[in-house]
Amino acid sequence: MGRMIAVILVSLAVGGCLLPDGTPVFVDARHGKLWSGNGVLLEVSEDKAYCRVAARNRAMVVEKRWVDCRAVHPRIQSRL
């Protein structure tokens, strides 16, 4: 059941950013030198093509940048 929900969320996020602001997200490594990729969604553009995220870079400084929404994925918390 949980796997099905994860697949649905990922497929929705690929078509454009459908996540609400403040959602914990994972940003693909190809969009900057981030410490872990863990970030927070701050804003979504009008056309839902670009997302503004806040994430720590390798110097542990929080960067806020606009990235392609196809590189922003919901962060799924495991219950292990």
Secondary structure, 3 states (H helix, E strand, C coil): CHHHHHHHHHHHHHCCCCCCCCCEEEECHHHCCEEEEEEEEEEECCCCCEEEEEEEECCCCEEEEEEEHHHEEECCCCCC
